[in-house]
Amino acid sequence: MKVKCSKCSNEQNIFSKAATNVKCLVCESTLAEATGGNAKVKAEIVEKLK
């Protein structure tokens, strides 16, 4: 899925079932937290990719 960082507005693609915490490549704020299943997304979801 494509998400948008709430701090710097950077858009990047992440996996919905991330095994580790995902950080923004620009400002390093947390975009998603690993939960063992689907990641808990903390950023705005722009679009779900197939």
mmCIF file as Biopython writes it, N, C-alpha, C and O atoms, coordinates in Angstrom:
data_model
#
loop_
_atom_site.group_PDB
_atom_site.id
_atom_site.type_symbol
_atom_site.label_atom_id
_atom_site.label_alt_id
_atom_site.label_comp_id
_atom_site.label_asym_id
_atom_site.label_entity_id
_atom_site.label_seq_id
_atom_site.pdbx_PDB_ins_code
_atom_site.Cartn_x
_atom_site.Cartn_y
_atom_site.Cartn_z
_atom_site.occupancy
_atom_site.B_iso_or_equiv
_atom_site.auth_seq_id
_atom_site.auth_asym_id
_atom_site.pdbx_PDB_model_num
ATOM 1   N N  . MET A ? 1  ? 0.834  -1.174  0.000  1.0 0.0 1  A 1 
ATOM 2   C CA . MET A ? 1  ? 0.000  0.000   0.000  1.0 0.0 1  A 1 
ATOM 3   C C  . MET A ? 1  ? 0.877  1.234   0.000  1.0 0.0 1  A 1 
ATOM 4   O O  . MET A ? 1  ? 2.026  1.187   0.441  1.0 0.0 1  A 1 
ATOM 5   N N  . LYS A ? 2  ? 0.347  2.324   -0.487 1.0 0.0 2  A 1 
ATOM 6   C CA . LYS A ? 2  ? 1.074  3.589   -0.489 1.0 0.0 2  A 1 
ATOM 7   C C  . LYS A ? 2  ? 0.541  4.433   0.660  1.0 0.0 2  A 1 
ATOM 8   O O  . LYS A ? 2  ? -0.667 4.635   0.789  1.0 0.0 2  A 1 
ATOM 9   N N  . VAL A ? 3  ? 1.458  4.924   1.497  1.0 0.0 3  A 1 
ATOM 10  C CA . VAL A ? 3  ? 1.080  5.742   2.646  1.0 0.0 3  A 1 
ATOM 11  C C  . VAL A ? 3  ? 1.783  7.090   2.582  1.0 0.0 3  A 1 
ATOM 12  O O  . VAL A ? 3  ? 2.810  7.246   1.922  1.0 0.0 3  A 1 
ATOM 13  N N  . LYS A ? 4  ? 1.204  8.057   3.283  1.0 0.0 4  A 1 
ATOM 14  C CA . LYS A ? 4  ? 1.753  9.410   3.318  1.0 0.0 4  A 1 
ATOM 15  C C  . LYS A ? 4  ? 2.110  9.750   4.757  1.0 0.0 4  A 1 
ATOM 16  O O  . LYS A ? 4  ? 1.280  9.633   5.659  1.0 0.0 4  A 1 
ATOM 17  N N  . CYS A ? 5  ? 3.344  10.169  4.962  1.0 0.0 5  A 1 
ATOM 18  C CA . CYS A ? 5  ? 3.822  10.540  6.294  1.0 0.0 5  A 1 
ATOM 19  C C  . CYS A ? 5  ? 3.088  11.793  6.776  1.0 0.0 5  A 1 
ATOM 20  O O  . CYS A ? 5  ? 2.919  12.752  6.023  1.0 0.0 5  A 1 
ATOM 21  N N  . SER A ? 6  ? 2.658  11.773  8.033  1.0 0.0 6  A 1 
ATOM 22  C CA . SER A ? 6  ? 1.926  12.916  8.578  1.0 0.0 6  A 1 
ATOM 23  C C  . SER A ? 6  ? 2.841  14.091  8.913  1.0 0.0 6  A 1 
ATOM 24  O O  . SER A ? 6  ? 2.372  15.227  8.993  1.0 0.0 6  A 1 
ATOM 25  N N  . LYS A ? 7  ? 4.132  13.844  9.111  1.0 0.0 7  A 1 
ATOM 26  C CA . LYS A ? 7  ? 5.063  14.916  9.476  1.0 0.0 7  A 1 
ATOM 27  C C  . LYS A ? 7  ? 5.643  15.630  8.263  1.0 0.0 7  A 1 
ATOM 28  O O  . LYS A ? 7  ? 5.657  16.860  8.211  1.0 0.0 7  A 1 
ATOM 29  N N  . CYS A ? 8  ? 6.132  14.844  7.265  1.0 0.0 8  A 1 
ATOM 30  C CA . CYS A ? 8  ? 6.839  15.478  6.141  1.0 0.0 8  A 1 
ATOM 31  C C  . CYS A ? 8  ? 6.133  15.309  4.798  1.0 0.0 8  A 1 
ATOM 32  O O  . CYS A ? 8  ? 6.628  15.805  3.786  1.0 0.0 8  A 1 
ATOM 33  N N  . SER A ? 9  ? 5.004  14.631  4.762  1.0 0.0 9  A 1 
ATOM 34  C CA . SER A ? 9  ? 4.199  14.413  3.554  1.0 0.0 9  A 1 
ATOM 35  C C  . SER A ? 9  ? 4.895  13.550  2.499  1.0 0.0 9  A 1 
ATOM 36  O O  . SER A ? 9  ? 4.490  13.552  1.336  1.0 0.0 9  A 1 
ATOM 37  N N  . ASN A ? 10 ? 5.931  12.817  2.892  1.0 0.0 10 A 1 
ATOM 38  C CA . ASN A ? 10 ? 6.582  11.880  1.981  1.0 0.0 10 A 1 
ATOM 39  C C  . ASN A ? 10 ? 5.649  10.695  1.729  1.0 0.0 10 A 1 
ATOM 40  O O  . ASN A ? 10 ? 5.022  10.189  2.660  1.0 0.0 10 A 1 
ATOM 41  N N  . GLU A ? 11 ? 5.558  10.254  0.476  1.0 0.0 11 A 1 
ATOM 42  C CA . GLU A ? 11 ? 4.761  9.077   0.136  1.0 0.0 11 A 1 
ATOM 43  C C  . GLU A ? 11 ? 5.694  7.926   -0.179 1.0 0.0 11 A 1 
ATOM 44  O O  . GLU A ? 11 ? 6.664  8.081   -0.921 1.0 0.0 11 A 1 
ATOM 45  N N  . GLN A ? 12 ? 5.388  6.753   0.399  1.0 0.0 12 A 1 
ATOM 46  C CA . GLN A ? 12 ? 6.191  5.576   0.097  1.0 0.0 12 A 1 
ATOM 47  C C  . GLN A ? 12 ? 5.331  4.330   0.203  1.0 0.0 12 A 1 
ATOM 48  O O  . GLN A ? 12 ? 4.285  4.328   0.853  1.0 0.0 12 A 1 
ATOM 49  N N  . ASN A ? 13 ? 5.793  3.268   -0.450 1.0 0.0 13 A 1 
ATOM 50  C CA . ASN A ? 13 ? 5.084  1.994   -0.451 1.0 0.0 13 A 1 
ATOM 51  C C  . ASN A ? 13 ? 5.561  1.149   0.720  1.0 0.0 13 A 1 
ATOM 52  O O  . ASN A ? 13 ? 6.755  1.088   1.012  1.0 0.0 13 A 1 
ATOM 53  N N  . ILE A ? 14 ? 4.601  0.493   1.392  1.0 0.0 14 A 1 
ATOM 54  C CA . ILE A ? 14 ? 4.941  -0.421  2.478  1.0 0.0 14 A 1 
ATOM 55  C C  . ILE A ? 14 ? 4.111  -1.685  2.312  1.0 0.0 14 A 1 
ATOM 56  O O  . ILE A ? 14 ? 3.106  -1.690  1.601  1.0 0.0 14 A 1 
ATOM 57  N N  . PHE A ? 15 ? 4.538  -2.758  2.973  1.0 0.0 15 A 1 
ATOM 58  C CA . PHE A ? 15 ? 3.780  -4.001  2.968  1.0 0.0 15 A 1 
ATOM 59  C C  . PHE A ? 15 ? 2.743  -3.954  4.082  1.0 0.0 15 A 1 
ATOM 60  O O  . PHE A ? 15 ? 3.013  -3.433  5.165  1.0 0.0 15 A 1 
ATOM 61  N N  . SER A ? 16 ? 1.559  -4.496  3.817  1.0 0.0 16 A 1 
ATOM 62  C CA . SER A ? 16 ? 0.502  -4.479  4.829  1.0 0.0 16 A 1 
ATOM 63  C C  . SER A ? 16 ? 0.789  -5.469  5.957  1.0 0.0 16 A 1 
ATOM 64  O O  . SER A ? 16 ? 0.252  -5.323  7.055  1.0 0.0 16 A 1 
ATOM 65  N N  . LYS A ? 17 ? 1.629  -6.474  5.698  1.0 0.0 17 A 1 
ATOM 66  C CA . LYS A ? 17 ? 2.005  -7.448  6.727  1.0 0.0 17 A 1 
ATOM 67  C C  . LYS A ? 17 ? 3.493  -7.309  7.025  1.0 0.0 17 A 1 
ATOM 68  O O  . LYS A ? 17 ? 4.256  -8.261  6.864  1.0 0.0 17 A 1 
ATOM 69  N N  . ALA A ? 18 ? 3.893  -6.140  7.452  1.0 0.0 18 A 1 
ATOM 70  C CA . ALA A ? 18 ? 5.302  -5.865  7.738  1.0 0.0 18 A 1 
ATOM 71  C C  . ALA A ? 18 ? 5.752  -6.641  8.971  1.0 0.0 18 A 1 
ATOM 72  O O  . ALA A ? 18 ? 5.034  -6.702  9.969  1.0 0.0 18 A 1 
ATOM 73  N N  . ALA A ? 19 ? 6.943  -7.233  8.901  1.0 0.0 19 A 1 
ATOM 74  C CA . ALA A ? 19 ? 7.488  -8.018  10.004 1.0 0.0 19 A 1 
ATOM 75  C C  . ALA A ? 19 ? 8.247  -7.149  11.003 1.0 0.0 19 A 1 
ATOM 76  O O  . ALA A ? 19 ? 8.489  -7.570  12.134 1.0 0.0 19 A 1 
ATOM 77  N N  . THR A ? 20 ? 8.622  -5.940  10.590 1.0 0.0 20 A 1 
ATOM 78  C CA . THR A ? 20 ? 9.320  -5.009  11.485 1.0 0.0 20 A 1 
ATOM 79  C C  . THR A ? 20 ? 8.633  -3.650  11.391 1.0 0.0 20 A 1 
ATOM 80  O O  . THR A ? 20 ? 7.824  -3.418  10.493 1.0 0.0 20 A 1 
ATOM 81  N N  . ASN A ? 21 ? 8.951  -2.769  12.306 1.0 0.0 21 A 1 
ATOM 82  C CA . ASN A ? 21 ? 8.403  -1.410  12.258 1.0 0.0 21 A 1 
ATOM 83  C C  . ASN A ? 21 ? 8.925  -0.703  11.011 1.0 0.0 21 A 1 
ATOM 84  O O  . ASN A ? 21 ? 10.096 -0.842  10.656 1.0 0.0 21 A 1 
ATOM 85  N N  . VAL A ? 22 ? 8.053  0.053   10.349 1.0 0.0 22 A 1 
ATOM 86  C CA . VAL A ? 22 ? 8.417  0.756   9.121  1.0 0.0 22 A 1 
ATOM 87  C C  . VAL A ? 22 ? 8.539  2.234   9.428  1.0 0.0 22 A 1 
ATOM 88  O O  . VAL A ? 22 ? 7.626  2.840   9.989  1.0 0.0 22 A 1 
ATOM 89  N N  . LYS A ? 23 ? 9.687  2.821   9.053  1.0 0.0 23 A 1 
ATOM 90  C CA . LYS A ? 23 ? 9.936  4.238   9.299  1.0 0.0 23 A 1 
ATOM 91  C C  . LYS A ? 23 ? 9.964  5.004   7.982  1.0 0.0 23 A 1 
ATOM 92  O O  . LYS A ? 23 ? 10.269 4.445   6.928  1.0 0.0 23 A 1 
ATOM 93  N N  . CYS A ? 24 ? 9.643  6.279   8.059  1.0 0.0 24 A 1 
ATOM 94  C CA . CYS A ? 24 ? 9.699  7.164   6.906  1.0 0.0 24 A 1 
ATOM 95  C C  . CYS A ? 24 ? 11.152 7.292   6.458  1.0 0.0 24 A 1 
ATOM 96  O O  . CYS A ? 24 ? 12.048 7.422   7.292  1.0 0.0 24 A 1 
ATOM 97  N N  . LEU A ? 25 ? 11.390 7.258   5.157  1.0 0.0 25 A 1 
ATOM 98  C CA . LEU A ? 25 ? 12.739 7.351   4.625  1.0 0.0 25 A 1 
ATOM 99  C C  . LEU A ? 25 ? 13.313 8.762   4.737  1.0 0.0 25 A 1 
ATOM 100 O O  . LEU A ? 25 ? 14.528 8.937   4.648  1.0 0.0 25 A 1 
ATOM 101 N N  . VAL A ? 26 ? 12.457 9.774   4.933  1.0 0.0 26 A 1 
ATOM 102 C CA . VAL A ? 26 ? 12.914 11.157  5.005  1.0 0.0 26 A 1 
ATOM 103 C C  . VAL A ? 26 ? 13.114 11.606  6.459  1.0 0.0 26 A 1 
ATOM 104 O O  . VAL A ? 26 ? 14.208 12.033  6.829  1.0 0.0 26 A 1 
ATOM 105 N N  . CYS A ? 27 ? 12.068 11.512  7.278  1.0 0.0 27 A 1 
ATOM 106 C CA . CYS A ? 27 ? 12.144 12.044  8.642  1.0 0.0 27 A 1 
ATOM 107 C C  . CYS A ? 27 ? 12.228 10.969  9.720  1.0 0.0 27 A 1 
ATOM 108 O O  . CYS A ? 27 ? 12.367 11.290  10.901 1.0 0.0 27 A 1 
ATOM 109 N N  . GLU A ? 28 ? 12.148 9.712   9.337  1.0 0.0 28 A 1 
ATOM 110 C CA . GLU A ? 28 ? 12.264 8.554   10.224 1.0 0.0 28 A 1 
ATOM 111 C C  . GLU A ? 28 ? 11.178 8.450   11.291 1.0 0.0 28 A 1 
ATOM 112 O O  . GLU A ? 28 ? 11.405 7.839   12.335 1.0 0.0 28 A 1 
ATOM 113 N N  . SER A ? 29 ? 10.006 9.033   11.052 1.0 0.0 29 A 1 
ATOM 114 C CA . SER A ? 29 ? 8.891  8.812   11.970 1.0 0.0 29 A 1 
ATOM 115 C C  . SER A ? 29 ? 8.274  7.449   11.636 1.0 0.0 29 A 1 
ATOM 116 O O  . SER A ? 29 ? 8.411  6.962   10.513 1.0 0.0 29 A 1 
ATOM 117 N N  . THR A ? 30 ? 7.605  6.844   12.595 1.0 0.0 30 A 1 
ATOM 118 C CA . THR A ? 30 ? 7.043  5.508   12.408 1.0 0.0 30 A 1 
ATOM 119 C C  . THR A ? 30 ? 5.785  5.575   11.550 1.0 0.0 30 A 1 
ATOM 120 O O  . THR A ? 30 ? 4.841  6.297   11.870 1.0 0.0 30 A 1 
ATOM 121 N N  . LEU A ? 31 ? 5.782  4.814   10.455 1.0 0.0 31 A 1 
ATOM 122 C CA . LEU A ? 31 ? 4.620  4.754   9.567  1.0 0.0 31 A 1 
ATOM 123 C C  . LEU A ? 31 ? 3.733  3.553   9.886  1.0 0.0 31 A 1 
ATOM 124 O O  . LEU A ? 31 ? 2.512  3.628   9.747  1.0 0.0 31 A 1 
ATOM 125 N N  . ALA A ? 32 ? 4.344  2.443   10.315 1.0 0.0 32 A 1 
ATOM 126 C CA . ALA A ? 32 ? 3.581  1.241   10.641 1.0 0.0 32 A 1 
ATOM 127 C C  . ALA A ? 32 ? 4.328  0.441   11.703 1.0 0.0 32 A 1 
ATOM 128 O O  . ALA A ? 32 ? 5.558  0.421   11.739 1.0 0.0 32 A 1 
ATOM 129 N N  . GLU A ? 33 ? 3.552  -0.220  12.571 1.0 0.0 33 A 1 
ATOM 130 C CA . GLU A ? 33 ? 4.130  -1.048  13.616 1.0 0.0 33 A 1 
ATOM 131 C C  . GLU A ? 33 ? 3.795  -2.504  13.347 1.0 0.0 33 A 1 
ATOM 132 O O  . GLU A ? 33 ? 2.661  -2.824  12.990 1.0 0.0 33 A 1 
ATOM 133 N N  . ALA A ? 34 ? 4.766  -3.384  13.513 1.0 0.0 34 A 1 
ATOM 134 C CA . ALA A ? 34 ? 4.556  -4.817  13.332 1.0 0.0 34 A 1 
ATOM 135 C C  . ALA A ? 34 ? 3.724  -5.361  14.491 1.0 0.0 34 A 1 
ATOM 136 O O  . ALA A ? 34 ? 3.942  -5.000  15.648 1.0 0.0 34 A 1 
ATOM 137 N N  . THR A ? 35 ? 2.761  -6.240  14.165 1.0 0.0 35 A 1 
ATOM 138 C CA . THR A ? 35 ? 1.914  -6.817  15.206 1.0 0.0 35 A 1 
ATOM 139 C C  . THR A ? 35 ? 1.904  -8.347  15.150 1.0 0.0 35 A 1 
ATOM 140 O O  . THR A ? 35 ? 1.262  -8.985  15.985 1.0 0.0 35 A 1 
ATOM 141 N N  . GLY A ? 36 ? 2.593  -8.935  14.198 1.0 0.0 36 A 1 
ATOM 142 C CA . GLY A ? 36 ? 2.568  -10.385 14.027 1.0 0.0 36 A 1 
ATOM 143 C C  . GLY A ? 36 ? 1.628  -10.802 12.907 1.0 0.0 36 A 1 
ATOM 144 O O  . GLY A ? 36 ? 1.752  -11.908 12.381 1.0 0.0 36 A 1 
ATOM 145 N N  . GLY A ? 37 ? 0.706  -9.953  12.541 1.0 0.0 37 A 1 
ATOM 146 C CA . GLY A ? 37 ? -0.207 -10.179 11.424 1.0 0.0 37 A 1 
ATOM 147 C C  . GLY A ? 37 ? -0.165 -8.956  10.533 1.0 0.0 37 A 1 
ATOM 148 O O  . GLY A ? 37 ? 0.896  -8.565  10.046 1.0 0.0 37 A 1 
ATOM 149 N N  . ASN A ? 38 ? -1.321 -8.355  10.323 1.0 0.0 38 A 1 
ATOM 150 C CA . ASN A ? 38 ? -1.343 -7.094  9.577  1.0 0.0 38 A 1 
ATOM 151 C C  . ASN A ? 38 ? -0.712 -5.992  10.421 1.0 0.0 38 A 1 
ATOM 152 O O  . ASN A ? 38 ? -0.932 -5.914  11.630 1.0 0.0 38 A 1 
ATOM 153 N N  . ALA A ? 39 ? 0.069  -5.150  9.773  1.0 0.0 39 A 1 
ATOM 154 C CA . ALA A ? 39 ? 0.742  -4.065  10.478 1.0 0.0 39 A 1 
ATOM 155 C C  . ALA A ? 39 ? -0.272 -3.000  10.899 1.0 0.0 39 A 1 
ATOM 156 O O  . ALA A ? 39 ? -1.274 -2.781  10.218 1.0 0.0 39 A 1 
ATOM 157 N N  . LYS A ? 40 ? -0.001 -2.343  12.026 1.0 0.0 40 A 1 
ATOM 158 C CA . LYS A ? 40 ? -0.838 -1.245  12.496 1.0 0.0 40 A 1 
ATOM 159 C C  . LYS A ? 40 ? -0.325 0.032   11.834 1.0 0.0 40 A 1 
ATOM 160 O O  . LYS A ? 40 ? 0.729  0.548   12.205 1.0 0.0 40 A 1 
ATOM 161 N N  . VAL A ? 41 ? -1.067 0.537   10.858 1.0 0.0 41 A 1 
ATOM 162 C CA . VAL A ? 41 ? -0.631 1.691   10.065 1.0 0.0 41 A 1 
ATOM 163 C C  . VAL A ? 41 ? -0.929 2.969   10.832 1.0 0.0 41 A 1 
ATOM 164 O O  . VAL A ? 41 ? -2.061 3.196   11.258 1.0 0.0 41 A 1 
ATOM 165 N N  . LYS A ? 42 ? 0.091  3.803   11.007 1.0 0.0 42 A 1 
ATOM 166 C CA . LYS A ? 42 ? -0.045 5.067   11.737 1.0 0.0 42 A 1 
ATOM 167 C C  . LYS A ? 42 ? -0.096 6.258   10.792 1.0 0.0 42 A 1 
ATOM 168 O O  . LYS A ? 42 ? -0.341 7.382   11.231 1.0 0.0 42 A 1 
ATOM 169 N N  . ALA A ? 43 ? 0.132  6.031   9.503  1.0 0.0 43 A 1 
ATOM 170 C CA . ALA A ? 43 ? 0.146  7.109   8.506  1.0 0.0 43 A 1 
ATOM 171 C C  . ALA A ? 43 ? -1.153 7.057   7.698  1.0 0.0 43 A 1 
ATOM 172 O O  . ALA A ? 43 ? -1.937 6.115   7.809  1.0 0.0 43 A 1 
ATOM 173 N N  . GLU A ? 44 ? -1.353 8.080   6.894  1.0 0.0 44 A 1 
ATOM 174 C CA . GLU A ? 44 ? -2.528 8.141   6.020  1.0 0.0 44 A 1 
ATOM 175 C C  . GLU A ? 44 ? -2.326 7.204   4.836  1.0 0.0 44 A 1 
ATOM 176 O O  . GLU A ? 44 ? -1.294 7.263   4.167  1.0 0.0 44 A 1 
ATOM 177 N N  . ILE A ? 45 ? -3.311 6.336   4.573  1.0 0.0 45 A 1 
ATOM 178 C CA . ILE A ? 45 ? -3.242 5.430   3.434  1.0 0.0 45 A 1 
ATOM 179 C C  . ILE A ? 45 ? -3.723 6.182   2.196  1.0 0.0 45 A 1 
ATOM 180 O O  . ILE A ? 45 ? -4.866 6.636   2.137  1.0 0.0 45 A 1 
ATOM 181 N N  . VAL A ? 46 ? -2.827 6.307   1.202  1.0 0.0 46 A 1 
ATOM 182 C CA . VAL A ? 46 ? -3.150 7.032   -0.028 1.0 0.0 46 A 1 
ATOM 183 C C  . VAL A ? 46 ? -3.876 6.099   -0.999 1.0 0.0 46 A 1 
ATOM 184 O O  . VAL A ? 46 ? -4.923 6.454   -1.540 1.0 0.0 46 A 1 
ATOM 185 N N  . GLU A ? 47 ? -3.311 4.896   -1.219 1.0 0.0 47 A 1 
ATOM 186 C CA . GLU A ? 47 ? -3.963 3.918   -2.075 1.0 0.0 47 A 1 
ATOM 187 C C  . GLU A ? 47 ? -3.482 2.532   -1.723 1.0 0.0 47 A 1 
ATOM 188 O O  . GLU A ? 47 ? -2.363 2.354   -1.242 1.0 0.0 47 A 1 
ATOM 189 N N  . LYS A ? 48 ? -4.335 1.545   -1.966 1.0 0.0 48 A 1 
ATOM 190 C CA . LYS A ? 48 ? -3.955 0.156   -1.750 1.0 0.0 48 A 1 
ATOM 191 C C  . LYS A ? 48 ? -3.528 -0.417  -3.098 1.0 0.0 48 A 1 
ATOM 192 O O  . LYS A ? 48 ? -4.318 -0.461  -4.042 1.0 0.0 48 A 1 
ATOM 193 N N  . LEU A ? 49 ? -2.298 -0.846  -3.178 1.0 0.0 49 A 1 
ATOM 194 C CA . LEU A ? 49 ? -1.756 -1.408  -4.403 1.0 0.0 49 A 1 
ATOM 195 C C  . LEU A ? 49 ? -2.081 -2.894  -4.475 1.0 0.0 49 A 1 
ATOM 196 O O  . LEU A ? 49 ? -2.291 -3.547  -3.453 1.0 0.0 49 A 1 
ATOM 197 N N  . LYS A ? 50 ? -2.120 -3.416  -5.692 1.0 0.0 50 A 1 
ATOM 198 C CA . LYS A ? 50 ? -2.413 -4.837  -5.856 1.0 0.0 50 A 1 
ATOM 199 C C  . LYS A ? 50 ? -1.158 -5.641  -5.972 1.0 0.0 50 A 1 
ATOM 200 O O  . LYS A ? 50 ? -1.218 -6.862  -6.116 1.0 0.0 50 A 1 
#
